[in-house]
């Protein structure tokens, strides 16, 4: 039986996939009794989402996965952690296994900044908000402090296709190509992908 793994899944956890997320909120939710109280006013993760951090390594055996998918995850990692994530992804894939991913397109953000520079009252602020690189406010309650300390809600390193394909090649991946929503040769990926996540984004497919 083939195995497909998605990491950084958020609330998108399709059946037929092993879905992981590293959100501190997920860890809170899974605390018996206390978790229900702490997260009673928030949207809850689907029951089939497991806690797992691709940087620390997922609880999957080496060479065990036929496909791995992540959407809008890698840009939330520091550069060194991003490289570790690629190495860990490569590790769990079978030879010939497919890795597909989507990240916001830095090039598109720069083009948008240039195009709207004259018409914007504050182009720098617009750029920072669009790329999620800036910190607009800092909440000071205990839960927010915990999330800020252990979560990765902000974008830490942005990518264009040329740069991310270079990093994929360094990590050992081959047959790297730019891709679009729903164009994988393996139809199982259509269960995990969301067309809206491909807007102004860099999407790639490659193999181990």
N, C-alpha and C positions, 0 to 999 in steps of 0.2 A: 504493500500500500504506500502511495506517495505521501510525502510530508511537506507541508507548506507553512512557513513561519512569517508572521508580521510582527515587527517591533515598533514601539511608539504608536500603537494603534488608536489610542484615545477611546472614543465611544464607538468606533467602527470595528466590529469584531465578527466578521462573517463566519458562518459554519463552514467546516472543511479546512479551516486554518487554525494554527496554534497562535493565539494572539497575546502579545506581551506589551506592557506599558510600565514605565519607571516613575509614574507620577506619585508624589508623596500622598496625594489625596486617596489614591487607590490603596495604599498601605493603611491609611486611617480607616477606610471603609471596611477592610477585612479584619479589623480588631473586633472580636466578639462583643456584642452589646454596645460597648463604648463607641465603636465605629458608626453605628446607626444614629447615635445621639450627636456626634461631632459633625456628621455630614447630612443631617436630616433635611436641610434646606437646599441642598445642592443636587444636581443631576448625578446619578450613580452610574458607575461603570457596569457594563453587561457582565453577567455571571461567568461567562467563558473567557474573561480577560485575566491573565496571570501577571503577577508582578515579575518583571525581568528587565535588567539594565544591559543593553548591548555593549556598553563600555566595560562593565565588570565581567561580562560574558553571560550568555543565556544558558540555561540548563538543558542544552541539546548536545548530543554526541557529535564529534567531528565526522564530517562526510556523511551526514544523515538526512539532509534536507534537499528536496528537489527544487524548491523555490523559496526565495526570501524577498519580502517587500517592505519598504518603509516610505511613508509620505509625510513630508514637512517635519522631519526629525533631525536630519544631519546638520541643518543650519543652527540648531540649538546647542551644538557641541563646540567646545573649544577645539582649536585646530589639532592638538595632540590627541584629544579624545576622539575626534573624528577619524584620525588615522587608526586608532585602536578599534573603533567600531567597524571599519572596513576589514581589518585583519580578523576580527571575530566573526564577521559575516562570512568571509572567505572560508574560515575554518569549518563552520557547520554545514556548508554546502557540499553536496556530492560533486565529484568531477562532472562537468557538463551542466551542473545546476544553474538556474537562472536567478540573477539578482536584479530587481527593478526598484527604482527609487525616484522620488520627486522632491525638488527643493525650489524655493523662490529664486527667480532669475535676477541676479544683481545687475546684469546688463539692461534688462527691461526697466529696473528701478532707476538706473542712471539716465536712460533715454527719457523716462517720464520726468525726471528732475530738470533735464535740459529743455525739453519741450514746454514745460510749464513755468520756467524760471521767470520770464517777464510778466506773466499774468498772475503769479502767486505773490501774496503779501509777505510770505515767509517760506521761501523754497527749502531752506535747510530744515525747518521744522516739519514740513510736508514730507521730505525725504526720510527723516528719522522715524516718523510715524509709519510711513509706508513700508519701510524695511524692518521695523520693530527693533531697531538698534539702540534707540534711546530709552531712557527711563524718565517717564513723565511725572510720576508721583511714587512715593514710597509709603505703603501702609505700615503702620507701626503696631498692629495688634499681634498677639503671640502666634496665631495660626499663619498669618501672612509672613511673619518673620521666618517661620519654619519652612514655608514653601519657597521663599526667596533664598534661603540657605541651601536647601537640598533639591529644589526643583530647577527646571531649565525652561522657563516660560519665554525668555527673551532670545532674540537671535544673536548668536555669538560670532558666527563666521559665515559670510555670504559666498555664493558660488555662481559662476557662469559655466556653460557646458565645457568650454575648452579646459578650464581649471579642474573641474571635477573628473573629467575623463582622464586627465593626466594622473590624478591621484588614484583612480581606479586601476589604471595600468600599473602604477608603482606597487599597488597592493596585490598584483598578480592576476587580475581579471583580464579576460580576452573577449574578442568580438564585441567591443563596446560600441554602442550606437545611441544616437539621440532618438527618443521614441515619443509617441503620442498616446493619449488615452485609448485603451482597448486594443492596441495593435500588437500585443504579445503573441508569439506562436503558441503559448500555453494558455488556454482559455481559463484556467483556474485563477489567473490574476484579475480577471474581470470582476470577480466576487469581492475583491479587496479595494479596487480603484474607485475613485470618485472624480467625475469629469471636472467638477468645480476646482479641484486641487491642481489641475493642470494649467489654469489660467495664469499667464505671466510667470511661468515656471520652467525650470529645466527638468526634463525627465530623461532617464537613461535606462538602458537594459544592457546587461553583460553576462558573461558566463565564467564559471570557474574552470 
